[in-house]
Amino acid sequence: MSIEIILYIFMRDNSNELWFNWFYKNWEKFSPGELIENGLLPSQIAERFVNDNQENLIAIANKFDDKNEDALEEFMKLSESELHIIKYLLKLIQLKKIK
């Protein structure tokens, strides 16, 4: 399945729009940047967010069907790939400082 098809399936559905709108609104309120500044690890921040929003996450998950699930899994893989590229770029920047 091509990335264009994955994104099309993922974004055409109101469930997905609901998810992104809800997530980014609540993520911003959650202030993850401040939590990082206070020394929390990314996994701790995610765990705290999930604990604070568990009921809403369950309600949103119940609105997804199999196509949404497949598209979300593919979207997650793309996000993980982006993270690896950012980590690589950071290593290059750090190596530049060593020279």
N, C-alpha and C positions, 0 to 999 in steps of 0.2 A: 504494500500500500504506500503510495507516494505521500510526501509531507503535505502537499497541497490538498489531497483527499482527506488526510487525517485532520488537518486544520479546518477544512470545510465541514466535516462531520461534527467536529468538536464545537465549532463556533455557531453553527446554524441553529442549534437547539437552545430553547429557552433555559433548560436546566444548566447548560454550560454558562450562559450569560448570567444566570442567577448566581452560580458558583463564583465566577470571577468578580462580579459586582460585590457580592457579600464578602468574599475573602479580602479583597484589597481595601475595602472600607474598614473592616475589622482589624486587619493587619496593621494599617496605619495608626488606628487608635491604640493598638497594643504597644506601639513604640519599641519595636525590636532593636533599633539603633541604641536607645538608652540602655536596654538590657545588656547589649554587647559591651557598652562602655562601663557597665557595672560588673563586668567580669563573667557573665553567663555564657556558656557554650552554646553553639547553634542548636545542638540536640536538646539542651535544657529549655531554650526559648521555644522551640517547636512543641516540646512536651507541655510546657505551661500554657501555650496557646490552645493546644488540643484539649487540655483539661478545662480551661475556661470556656471553651466553645463546643463542648462535646455534643450537647443536645442539638445545636444548630447544624453541626457537621452530620449528625445522623439524619436529620430531616432532609438535608440537601442530598445525601447519599441515596435516600429512598426515592428520589426523583430521577435518578439515572437509570438508563436501560443498558443492555449489552453493548450497543454501538457506542454509547457515551463512555462506557467503561473501557472499551478497546481504544477509543480515541484518547482518553485520559492517560492510559498506560503509555501510549506512543508519545504523548505530550511530555510525560514524565521522563521518558528516555531522552527526548530532545533537550529537556532542561538539564538532565545529568550530563549530557554531552557538552552543553554550554559551560557548566561548572568546571569540567575538566579543561576546557580551553582557557578559562579565566585563571585556573590554577597554573597552567603552563605559562601563560603570559606573566603571572606574578613571579614565577621562578626565573624567567628571563630577566625581569626587572631586578630581582635580587642578585642574580649573577653579575649583572652590569655594575652593581655597587661593589662587588668583590674585586673586580679588575682594577 
